[in-house]
Amino acid sequence: MASEFELIARYLTPAASGARAGVPLGVGDDCALLAPQPGRHLAVSVDTSVADVHFPADAPAEAIGHRALAVSLSDLAAMGAEPRWCLMALALGDDDETWLANFAHGFHSLCQASGTALVGGDVTRGELAIGVTVMGEVIPGEALTRSGARDGDVLAVTGCLGGGAGGLALWQRGERDLDHPLLERYLKPQPRLAAGLALRNLAHAAIDISDGLLADLEHLLEASGVGARLEPEALPLAEGLVEALGEEAAYRAALCGGDDYELLVSLPGERLDEACRRLAEQGLTLTPIGTVSAEPGVRGVDIGGAHGWQHFHGGES
Amino acid sequence: MASEFELIARYLTPAASGARAGVPLGVGDDCALLAPQPGRHLAVSVDTSVADVHFPADAPAEAIGHRALAVSLSDLAAMGAEPRWCLMALALGDDDETWLANFAHGFHSLCQASGTALVGGDVTRGELAIGVTVMGEVIPGEALTRSGARDGDVLAVTGCLGGGAGGLALWQRGERDLDHPLLERYLKPQPRLAAGLALRNLAHAAIDISDGLLADLEHLLEASGVGARLEPEALPLAEGLVEALGEEAAYRAALCGGDDYELLVSLPGERLDEACRRLAEQGLTLTPIGTVSAEPGVRGVDIGGAHGWQHFHGGES
């Protein structure tokens, strides 16, 4: 196996590194040096994706690279932060350089598309796992948090739900057509960065849907000290989901399946039209799915059934 | 096993979290929000410590927690950066809560001692591994880098060498007296943060010694485009090292053993006294061990023998 230094030099330094805005010193020293914009807060988060826990080990390497960055960027999206930099901690079991080149291509492509500079890395031997730290910037006071939802707010989600769980189910059944919309949703989720930026100063609260709508809704409600009533029939189901899973399982996937990486927001009803308009400019829908209430807990869904799915899904989420 | 959320809440949120300087929003949302000091550059680095690769899995949990943070902080020390924040990505195989409590105690104690706030975490299942991202601050232009060494500079090291490799050798022989100075050096290395800060505006270049003096010296020389002559007899050997390993192996450990986490600096001869004086105020020695030359390569040591040890040591470094 090539040494850590060789691997870092070959695959973790982006092709077009050079001098980049906000990076006085990139990969290659003990630390990278970054120049934050004056007067901003930094938003930082870390997520680790482990083979056969968070993604199938035999998924395409390019998708694994894309996905590992996407799930971390999704946390920046949920805060309305602008992505700037990332660091990758990669654990690798073998030295398949074709795999590594494809993995790096997926990672760097999303770096480029999202305006995120890879500024540092670390390679160790072990079970395949990718830890990605992301750093973004936000104007103080404008960050979206989980704790601002208020009684009477509308709850709304970007895009569609259930595609992550639906895609995983198809993959487990042996579907390998990467153009299938559900596989695309599962393997190459799109972090809703532009949506998060557009929702600043409109939404009271936001969270990204990584653990499933109900689970993440509960986090948001708990942080805000409120409850909610959902309208399950309003859930925007992913394309092809009912065909793939049947109607009941499709709704369960939308409620409880993980890996959707859409945003769930709480916003005043009178701002819903403006929010929908801003997201429509990005080609993205925003669908109202319920309302916030002062009374704690979630009403309108059969939580028992939901938790059953959560449990079944536990090994993969 | 407790859920990720419960584990994070119980062990990865420091006891004395509350509102801390520079942390408008800590653990518990999609991202933490940080307020960097105006006019500073950020120094960032990530290091992953894997059980039975970077440390013995049966080492004391408190030492594992300390060590995982120490090796990352050592990168900030090498840049002369002031530590501010860190994020931990923890992979855990089982749910031994006593172990986790001791691990967290080791980690949080060093957080407190170094002025580093833990602002985010991620827990996954897998082989025990700890990825720590550290963020520090440095005045633009004052960061120590690897690339500034000049012909005629003195090379010097903080503290003593070989203790990391010597401690590992003792551990492998079954020594378990944690008060043994070599075990202490190996299991609970002290990142030279104050030394790095004191050497700003004195040293031309710096690197931390994590892979062994010779290996890290080569990184520094390569980045600076220079060579060096070492004086092996000048190497400051760790206390008890010759007694534990014998003279020849002791010198090899000092030259090629990893895990010392001392600083290697290159500085003008006329600044050596001032540098020694500043470090003496911290109770730390700075020992000249050679000189920088224009001619590439390292002279004065038997590299062949050195590489032999490096190879033997490869599995543990």
Boltz contact constraints between the chains, C-beta under 6 A:
constraints:
  - contact:
      token1: [A, 29]
      token2: [B, 145]
      max_distance: 6.0
  - contact:
      token1: [A, 29]
      token2: [B, 146]
      max_distance: 6.0
  - contact:
      token1: [A, 30]
      token2: [B, 75]
      max_distance: 6.0
  - contact:
      token1: [A, 30]
      token2: [B, 78]
      max_distance: 6.0
  - contact:
      token1: [A, 30]
      token2: [B, 79]
      max_distance: 6.0
  - contact:
      token1: [A, 31]
      token2: [B, 43]
      max_distance: 6.0
  - contact:
      token1: [A, 31]
      token2: [B, 44]
      max_distance: 6.0
  - contact:
      token1: [A, 31]
      token2: [B, 45]
      max_distance: 6.0
  - contact:
      token1: [A, 31]
      token2: [B, 75]
      max_distance: 6.0
  - contact:
      token1: [A, 31]
      token2: [B, 79]
      max_distance: 6.0
  - contact:
      token1: [A, 32]
      token2: [B, 44]
      max_distance: 6.0
  - contact:
      token1: [A, 33]
      token2: [B, 41]
      max_distance: 6.0
  - contact:
      token1: [A, 33]
      token2: [B, 43]
      max_distance: 6.0
  - contact:
      token1: [A, 33]
      token2: [B, 143]
      max_distance: 6.0
  - contact:
      token1: [A, 34]
      token2: [B, 42]
      max_distance: 6.0
  - contact:
      token1: [A, 35]
      token2: [B, 41]
      max_distance: 6.0
  - contact:
      token1: [A, 36]
      token2: [B, 36]
      max_distance: 6.0
  - contact:
      token1: [A, 38]
      token2: [B, 38]
      max_distance: 6.0
  - contact:
      token1: [A, 41]
      token2: [B, 33]
      max_distance: 6.0
  - contact:
      token1: [A, 41]
      token2: [B, 35]
      max_distance: 6.0
  - contact:
      token1: [A, 42]
      token2: [B, 34]
      max_distance: 6.0
  - contact:
      token1: [A, 43]
      token2: [B, 31]
      max_distance: 6.0
  - contact:
      token1: [A, 43]
      token2: [B, 33]
      max_distance: 6.0
  - contact:
      token1: [A, 44]
      token2: [B, 31]
      max_distance: 6.0
  - contact:
      token1: [A, 44]
      token2: [B, 32]
      max_distance: 6.0
  - contact:
      token1: [A, 45]
      token2: [B, 31]
      max_distance: 6.0
  - contact:
      token1: [A, 45]
      token2: [B, 120]
      max_distance: 6.0
  - contact:
      token1: [A, 46]
      token2: [B, 87]
      max_distance: 6.0
  - contact:
      token1: [A, 46]
      token2: [B, 89]
      max_distance: 6.0
  - contact:
      token1: [A, 46]
      token2: [B, 120]
      max_distance: 6.0
  - contact:
      token1: [A, 46]
      token2: [B, 122]
      max_distance: 6.0
  - contact:
      token1: [A, 47]
      token2: [B, 122]
      max_distance: 6.0
  - contact:
      token1: [A, 48]
      token2: [B, 89]
      max_distance: 6.0
  - contact:
      token1: [A, 48]
      token2: [B, 122]
      max_distance: 6.0
  - contact:
      token1: [A, 48]
      token2: [B, 124]
      max_distance: 6.0
  - contact:
      token1: [A, 50]
      token2: [B, 124]
      max_distance: 6.0
  - contact:
      token1: [A, 50]
      token2: [B, 126]
      max_distance: 6.0
  - contact:
      token1: [A, 75]
      token2: [B, 30]
      max_distance: 6.0
  - contact:
      token1: [A, 75]
      token2: [B, 31]
      max_distance: 6.0
  - contact:
      token1: [A, 78]
      token2: [B, 30]
      max_distance: 6.0
  - contact:
      token1: [A, 79]
      token2: [B, 30]
      max_distance: 6.0
  - contact:
      token1: [A, 79]
      token2: [B, 31]
      max_distance: 6.0
  - contact:
      token1: [A, 87]
      token2: [B, 46]
      max_distance: 6.0
  - contact:
      token1: [A, 87]
      token2: [B, 133]
      max_distance: 6.0
  - contact:
      token1: [A, 89]
      token2: [B, 46]
      max_distance: 6.0
  - contact:
      token1: [A, 89]
      token2: [B, 48]
      max_distance: 6.0
  - contact:
      token1: [A, 89]
      token2: [B, 131]
      max_distance: 6.0
  - contact:
      token1: [A, 120]
      token2: [B, 45]
      max_distance: 6.0
  - contact:
      token1: [A, 120]
      token2: [B, 46]
      max_distance: 6.0
  - contact:
      token1: [A, 122]
      token2: [B, 46]
      max_distance: 6.0
  - contact:
      token1: [A, 122]
      token2: [B, 47]
      max_distance: 6.0
  - contact:
      token1: [A, 122]
      token2: [B, 48]
      max_distance: 6.0
  - contact:
      token1: [A, 124]
      token2: [B, 48]
      max_distance: 6.0
  - contact:
      token1: [A, 124]
      token2: [B, 50]
      max_distance: 6.0
  - contact:
      token1: [A, 125]
      token2: [B, 53]
      max_distance: 6.0
  - contact:
      token1: [A, 126]
      token2: [B, 50]
      max_distance: 6.0
  - contact:
      token1: [A, 126]
      token2: [B, 127]
      max_distance: 6.0
  - contact:
      token1: [A, 127]
      token2: [B, 126]
      max_distance: 6.0
  - contact:
      token1: [A, 127]
      token2: [B, 127]
      max_distance: 6.0
  - contact:
      token1: [A, 131]
      token2: [B, 89]
      max_distance: 6.0
  - contact:
      token1: [A, 131]
      token2: [B, 131]
      max_distance: 6.0
  - contact:
      token1: [A, 133]
      token2: [B, 87]
      max_distance: 6.0
  - contact:
      token1: [A, 133]
      token2: [B, 133]
      max_distance: 6.0
  - contact:
      token1: [A, 143]
      token2: [B, 33]
      max_distance: 6.0
  - contact:
      token1: [A, 145]
      token2: [B, 29]
      max_distance: 6.0
  - contact:
      token1: [A, 146]
      token2: [B, 29]
      max_distance: 6.0
